[in-house]
Amino acid sequence: MSDLGLDDLAAELADFAPAKKKQATYTAREERIIAGFEDIERFYEEHGRLPQHGEDRDIFERLHAVRLDRLRELEDCRTLLAGLDKHALLDRAAVVSMDEDDLDPDDLMAELSGLGEGDDITTLRHVRSAEEKRAAEEVARRDKCHDFEKFEPLFKQVKDDLANGSRITRPFELKAEIRPGAFFIVFGQICYVAEMGEVFTNPQGRTDARLRVIFDNKTESGMLMRSLQRQLNEDDAGRRITDPAPGPLFADKADDGEAETGTIYVLRSKSDHPVVAEHREVMHKIGVTSGSVEARISGAEKSSTYLLAGVEIVATYKVYGVNCQKLESLMHKVFASAQINLSIPDRFGHMVKPREWFLVPLHVVDEAVERIRDRSILDWVYDPNAGRLVEA
């Protein structure tokens, strides 16, 4: 055999070389589906379990649970993620079933903007398709945050603060709210303004500054302050996250110009469950809502939260200028000793333990509200043996 040159040898061996693997390309929709699924995988790896539904769960865990349910339902999503599902999450049985009434729509909209109504899991609630496209373009211009470990505890703390009510979200209003140390929710992601450069005047004669913005998906952007302002204004669900501040918890009337922010409600169940029937007159669900009570209890017969039965509104108390979630937590803490331990099957046959139901007379709830008004409630708890509030 004659000697072969390098080029000839390469040509001879080309037929035997393995075919090069074509790099997968994804549409913007597919990229968002994959990114959302990766967030669920990170939750699973961190906590060792699937995200679960329920009012006692963190708002972000509930969002992951809703997203996972939708991914399981959509066949094209299952096909797309088949080779990426390293923990077989799409085939695992959910521990607790989803009930839309367990998911406070105000929370989902205000904290994260939700998942939308239609079959398309990538459609954001209250966000137009053009804005969604622009959001995807903004994401594409972000870089990986190489020192994210410095910021990760901050994001965790903010999520904890939102869950316990020490922080809340408000609509974005002013450019002055964009400053170092501020947190926002834009197109469904939490972002943190880590740095702000020197303020300058742009060619249009407006002040601007270069920012370093960190996102909770471990990316960052060196966007301009006005770019972030534009995104927050264009996103109908764009929010600012307040700084933690105690502030007044409860007022018995609205101050001048202050809008009503919520209602404490007390409900009585119409369920024919033996335990409910026996204690109906003193068994109450106590909650706080930022919307109407009637809307909150709509469809109660289909929700395990309401014992899969209709409910009767027995008392309401208006609240002004308060953090509704924080107020609700306080009420539940006062009556914790009277919380009923009841398990019922939900509409899918899974056993669940409804929360927020207490064996407490209505007149004691009235007294608790009065003590909230005069700020003395922190010194009192409910004694189920005495059937009244006692000093802690």
C-alpha positions as CSV (number, residue, x, y, z in Angstrom):
1,M,0.0,0.0,0.0
2,S,1.4,3.4,-1.0
3,D,2.0,6.0,1.7
4,L,-1.0,8.4,2.2
5,G,-0.6,12.1,3.0
6,L,-2.4,13.6,6.0
7,D,-5.2,15.0,3.8
8,D,-5.6,11.7,2.0
9,L,-5.7,9.8,5.3
10,A,-8.3,12.2,6.7
11,A,-10.4,11.7,3.6
12,E,-10.1,7.9,3.9
13,L,-11.2,7.9,7.6
14,A,-14.0,10.4,7.2
15,D,-16.5,7.7,6.3
16,F,-15.8,5.9,9.6
17,A,-15.9,9.0,11.9
18,P,-19.0,9.2,14.1
19,A,-21.6,11.7,12.9
20,K,-21.4,15.0,14.8
21,K,-24.2,15.5,17.2
22,K,-26.4,18.4,16.0
23,Q,-26.7,21.0,18.7
24,A,-30.4,21.4,19.8
25,T,-32.0,24.7,19.1
26,Y,-35.1,25.9,20.9
27,T,-37.8,28.5,20.4
28,A,-38.3,31.2,23.0
29,R,-41.3,29.3,24.3
30,E,-39.3,26.1,24.7
31,E,-36.5,27.9,26.4
32,R,-38.9,29.3,29.0
33,I,-40.4,25.9,29.6
34,I,-37.0,24.4,30.1
35,A,-35.9,27.2,32.4
36,G,-39.1,26.8,34.5
37,F,-38.5,23.0,34.8
38,E,-34.9,23.6,35.9
39,D,-36.3,25.8,38.7
40,I,-38.4,22.8,39.8
41,E,-35.4,20.5,39.6
42,R,-33.4,22.8,41.8
43,F,-36.2,22.9,44.4
44,Y,-36.3,19.1,44.4
45,E,-32.5,18.8,44.8
46,E,-32.5,21.4,47.6
47,H,-35.5,20.0,49.6
48,G,-35.5,16.3,48.6
49,R,-39.2,16.3,47.7
50,L,-41.6,17.6,45.1
51,P,-43.1,21.1,45.5
52,Q,-46.5,20.9,47.1
53,H,-49.8,22.9,47.0
54,G,-51.5,24.3,50.1
55,E,-52.0,27.6,51.9
56,D,-49.3,26.6,54.4
57,R,-46.7,26.4,51.6
58,D,-44.3,29.2,50.5
59,I,-45.8,31.2,47.5
60,F,-42.8,30.1,45.4
61,E,-43.2,26.4,46.2
62,R,-46.9,26.7,45.3
63,L,-45.9,28.3,42.0
64,H,-43.5,25.4,41.2
65,A,-46.3,22.9,42.1
66,V,-48.7,24.6,39.7
67,R,-46.1,24.7,37.0
68,L,-45.2,21.0,37.4
69,D,-48.9,20.0,37.2
70,R,-49.2,21.9,33.9
71,L,-46.1,20.4,32.5
72,R,-47.5,16.9,33.3
73,E,-50.7,17.8,31.5
74,L,-49.2,19.1,28.2
75,E,-47.9,16.4,26.0
76,D,-45.6,18.6,24.0
77,C,-44.0,19.8,27.2
78,R,-43.5,16.2,28.4
79,T,-41.9,15.4,25.0
80,L,-39.6,18.4,25.1
81,L,-38.4,17.6,28.7
82,A,-38.2,13.8,28.3
83,G,-34.4,13.8,27.9
84,L,-33.9,16.5,30.6
85,D,-36.0,15.0,33.4
86,K,-33.0,13.4,35.3
87,H,-35.1,12.8,38.5
88,A,-38.2,11.5,36.6
89,L,-40.2,14.3,38.2
90,L,-42.9,14.3,35.4
91,D,-43.7,10.7,36.3
92,R,-43.9,11.0,40.1
93,A,-47.3,11.1,41.7
94,A,-48.1,14.4,43.4
95,V,-48.3,14.3,47.2
96,V,-51.1,16.8,47.5
97,S,-53.6,17.6,44.8
98,M,-54.0,21.1,43.3
99,D,-57.1,23.1,44.3
100,E,-57.4,26.5,42.7
101,D,-59.1,27.9,45.8
102,D,-56.1,27.0,47.9
103,L,-54.0,29.3,45.7
104,D,-54.8,32.9,46.6
105,P,-55.1,34.7,43.2
106,D,-53.9,38.0,44.8
107,D,-50.7,36.2,46.0
108,L,-50.0,34.6,42.7
109,M,-50.6,37.8,40.7
110,A,-48.8,40.1,43.1
111,E,-45.8,38.0,44.0
112,L,-45.0,36.2,40.8
113,S,-47.6,37.1,38.1
114,G,-49.0,33.6,37.8
115,L,-49.1,31.0,35.0
116,G,-52.0,32.2,32.9
117,E,-55.3,30.7,31.9
118,G,-54.9,28.8,28.6
119,D,-53.2,25.6,27.6
120,D,-49.9,27.5,27.0
121,I,-47.9,27.2,30.2
122,T,-45.7,30.1,29.1
123,T,-48.5,32.7,28.9
124,L,-48.1,35.1,31.8
125,R,-51.2,36.4,33.4
126,H,-51.9,40.1,32.6
127,V,-48.9,40.3,30.2
128,R,-49.4,40.9,26.5
129,S,-47.7,38.6,24.0
130,A,-45.6,41.5,22.7
131,E,-44.3,42.2,26.2
132,E,-43.6,38.5,26.7
133,K,-41.5,38.5,23.6
134,R,-39.6,41.6,24.8
135,A,-39.0,39.9,28.1
136,A,-37.5,36.9,26.4
137,E,-35.2,39.2,24.5
138,E,-34.1,40.9,27.7
139,V,-33.4,37.4,29.2
140,A,-31.3,36.6,26.2
141,R,-29.1,39.6,26.8
142,R,-28.3,38.6,30.4
143,D,-25.1,37.0,31.5
144,K,-24.5,34.2,34.1
145,C,-23.9,35.7,37.5
146,H,-20.5,34.1,38.5
147,D,-20.7,35.3,42.1
148,F,-24.4,34.5,42.7
149,E,-23.5,32.8,46.0
150,K,-23.1,36.3,47.5
151,F,-26.7,37.2,46.5
152,E,-28.4,33.9,47.0
153,P,-29.0,34.4,50.8
154,L,-30.6,37.8,50.0
155,F,-33.1,36.2,47.6
156,K,-33.9,33.5,50.2
157,Q,-34.4,36.2,52.9
158,V,-36.7,38.2,50.6
159,K,-38.8,35.1,49.8
160,D,-39.0,34.3,53.5
161,D,-40.0,37.9,54.3
162,L,-42.8,37.8,51.6
163,A,-44.0,34.5,53.1
164,N,-44.2,35.8,56.7
165,G,-45.5,39.2,55.7
166,S,-42.6,41.4,56.9
167,R,-42.3,42.5,53.2
168,I,-45.1,43.0,50.7
169,T,-45.3,44.0,47.1
170,R,-46.7,47.2,45.6
171,P,-47.2,48.5,42.1
172,F,-44.1,50.1,40.7
173,E,-44.6,53.9,40.4
174,L,-41.5,56.1,40.4
175,K,-38.0,55.9,38.9
176,A,-36.7,57.0,42.3
177,E,-37.7,53.6,43.7
178,I,-34.8,52.1,41.6
179,R,-31.8,52.3,43.9
180,P,-29.1,50.0,45.2
181,G,-30.5,47.4,47.6
182,A,-34.0,47.5,46.1
183,F,-35.9,44.4,45.0
184,F,-38.5,44.1,42.2
185,I,-40.6,41.5,40.4
186,V,-40.5,41.9,36.6
187,F,-41.9,39.4,34.1
188,G,-42.2,36.8,36.9
189,Q,-38.6,37.0,38.3
190,I,-37.3,38.7,41.4
191,C,-34.4,41.1,40.6
192,Y,-32.0,42.9,43.0
193,V,-30.3,46.2,42.2
194,A,-26.8,45.4,43.4
195,E,-24.9,48.4,42.1
196,M,-25.6,51.8,40.5
197,G,-23.0,53.8,38.5
198,E,-22.7,57.5,38.3
199,V,-25.8,59.4,37.2
200,F,-25.5,61.0,33.8
201,T,-27.7,62.8,31.3
202,N,-28.6,60.9,28.2
203,P,-28.9,62.4,24.6
204,Q,-32.6,63.1,25.3
205,G,-31.7,65.2,28.3
206,R,-33.0,62.7,30.9
207,T,-31.0,61.4,33.9
208,D,-29.9,57.8,33.8
209,A,-27.4,55.4,35.3
210,R,-25.8,52.1,34.6
211,L,-27.0,49.3,37.0
212,R,-25.9,45.9,38.0
213,V,-29.1,43.9,38.3
214,I,-29.1,40.3,39.7
215,F,-32.0,38.0,38.9
216,D,-33.1,35.0,41.0
217,N,-32.4,32.6,38.1
218,K,-28.6,33.2,38.6
219,T,-28.2,35.7,35.8
220,E,-27.4,39.4,35.8
221,S,-27.6,42.4,33.5
222,G,-25.8,45.7,33.2
223,M,-28.9,47.5,32.0
224,L,-29.6,51.2,32.3
225,M,-31.9,52.4,35.0
226,R,-34.4,53.6,32.4
227,S,-34.5,50.2,30.8
228,L,-35.5,48.6,34.1
229,Q,-38.1,51.4,34.6
230,R,-39.5,50.6,31.2
231,Q,-39.8,46.9,31.9
232,L,-41.5,47.5,35.2
233,N,-44.0,49.9,33.5
234,E,-44.7,47.6,30.6
235,D,-45.2,44.5,32.7
236,D,-48.8,44.8,34.1
237,A,-47.7,42.5,37.0
238,G,-44.5,44.4,37.6
239,R,-44.0,45.1,41.3
240,R,-41.7,46.6,43.8
241,I,-40.9,44.7,47.0
242,T,-41.1,46.8,50.1
243,D,-38.4,47.1,52.7
244,P,-39.1,45.2,55.9
245,A,-40.9,47.5,58.3
246,P,-43.2,46.8,61.2
247,G,-45.6,49.7,60.8
248,P,-49.2,49.8,62.2
249,L,-50.9,46.5,62.0
250,F,-54.6,47.5,62.2
251,A,-56.7,50.6,62.2
252,D,-60.4,50.7,62.9
253,K,-61.2,53.3,60.2
254,A,-59.5,54.7,57.1
255,D,-57.4,57.8,57.4
256,D,-58.0,60.6,54.9
257,G,-57.1,59.3,51.4
258,E,-56.3,55.8,52.6
259,A,-58.0,53.0,50.8
260,E,-59.6,49.9,52.4
261,T,-57.1,47.0,52.1
262,G,-58.9,44.0,53.4
263,T,-61.5,42.1,55.5
264,I,-61.2,39.7,58.4
265,Y,-63.9,37.1,57.8
266,V,-65.4,34.4,60.0
267,L,-67.2,31.5,58.2
268,R,-69.3,28.6,59.4
269,S,-69.4,25.3,57.4
270,K,-72.6,23.7,56.0
271,S,-70.8,20.3,55.8
272,D,-72.6,17.2,57.0
273,H,-69.3,15.7,58.4
274,P,-70.0,14.3,61.9
275,V,-67.4,16.4,63.6
276,V,-68.6,19.6,61.9
277,A,-72.3,18.8,62.6
278,E,-71.4,18.3,66.3
279,H,-69.5,21.5,66.7
280,R,-71.1,23.7,64.0
281,E,-72.0,26.6,66.3
282,V,-68.4,27.1,67.5
283,M,-66.4,25.8,64.6
284,H,-65.2,28.7,62.5
285,K,-62.8,29.4,59.7
286,I,-61.0,32.7,60.4
287,G,-59.1,34.4,57.6
288,V,-58.2,37.8,56.0
289,T,-58.6,38.6,52.4
290,S,-57.5,41.7,50.3
291,G,-60.5,41.1,48.0
292,S,-64.2,40.5,48.5
293,V,-65.2,37.7,50.9
294,E,-67.8,36.6,48.4
295,A,-65.2,36.1,45.7
296,R,-62.9,34.3,48.1
297,I,-65.5,31.7,49.0
298,S,-66.7,31.2,45.5
299,G,-66.8,27.5,44.7
300,A,-66.3,26.4,48.3
301,E,-68.1,23.1,47.6
302,K,-65.2,22.1,45.4
303,S,-62.4,23.1,47.8
304,S,-61.0,21.0,50.6
305,T,-60.0,24.3,52.3
306,Y,-63.7,24.8,52.9
307,L,-64.4,21.2,53.8
308,L,-65.9,20.5,50.3
309,A,-69.1,22.2,51.4
310,G,-70.8,25.5,51.3
311,V,-70.1,28.1,54.0
312,E,-72.0,30.8,55.7
313,I,-70.4,34.3,56.4
314,V,-71.1,34.9,60.1
315,A,-68.9,38.0,60.7
316,T,-66.7,40.4,58.8
317,Y,-64.4,43.2,60.1
318,K,-62.9,45.9,57.7
319,V,-59.2,46.6,58.0
320,Y,-57.3,49.5,56.6
321,G,-53.7,50.1,55.6
322,V,-52.5,46.7,56.9
323,N,-50.6,43.7,55.7
324,C,-53.4,41.2,55.4
325,Q,-51.1,38.1,55.6
326,K,-49.4,39.4,58.7
327,L,-52.8,40.1,60.3
328,E,-54.1,36.7,59.4
329,S,-51.0,35.0,60.9
330,L,-51.5,37.0,64.2
331,M,-55.2,35.8,64.4
332,H,-54.2,32.2,63.8
333,K,-51.4,32.5,66.5
334,V,-53.9,33.8,69.1
335,F,-56.3,30.9,68.4
336,A,-53.6,28.2,67.7
337,S,-54.7,26.2,70.8
338,A,-58.2,25.8,69.3
339,Q,-57.2,24.8,65.8
340,I,-59.2,21.7,64.9
341,N,-57.4,18.5,63.8
342,L,-59.6,17.1,61.1
343,S,-58.6,15.0,58.0
344,I,-61.0,14.7,55.1
345,P,-60.6,13.2,51.6
346,D,-60.4,15.8,48.8
347,R,-62.2,15.5,45.5
348,F,-59.3,13.3,44.2
349,G,-59.4,10.9,47.2
350,H,-56.3,12.2,48.9
351,M,-56.5,12.9,52.6
352,V,-55.9,16.5,53.5
353,K,-56.0,18.5,56.7
354,P,-57.8,21.8,56.2
355,R,-56.2,24.8,58.0
356,E,-57.8,27.9,59.5
357,W,-60.7,26.1,61.2
358,F,-60.9,26.8,65.0
359,L,-63.3,25.7,67.8
360,V,-63.9,29.2,69.2
361,P,-67.1,31.1,70.0
362,L,-67.9,34.1,67.8
363,H,-68.0,36.5,70.8
364,V,-64.3,35.6,71.5
365,V,-63.4,36.5,67.9
366,D,-65.1,39.9,68.5
367,E,-63.0,40.4,71.6
368,A,-59.8,39.5,69.7
369,V,-60.5,42.1,67.1
370,E,-61.1,44.8,69.8
371,R,-57.8,43.9,71.4
372,I,-56.1,44.2,68.0
373,R,-57.5,47.7,67.8
374,D,-56.2,48.7,71.2
375,R,-52.8,47.0,70.6
376,S,-53.2,44.7,73.6
377,I,-53.6,41.5,71.6
378,L,-49.9,40.5,71.9
379,D,-50.5,39.8,75.7
380,W,-53.4,37.5,75.1
381,V,-54.1,33.9,73.9
382,Y,-57.2,31.8,73.7
383,D,-57.7,29.2,76.5
384,P,-59.9,26.4,75.1
385,N,-60.6,25.0,78.6
386,A,-61.9,28.4,79.8
387,G,-63.5,29.3,76.5
388,R,-62.1,32.8,76.6
389,L,-59.0,34.9,76.0
390,V,-56.4,34.9,78.8
391,E,-53.2,36.8,79.4
392,A,-50.2,35.0,78.1
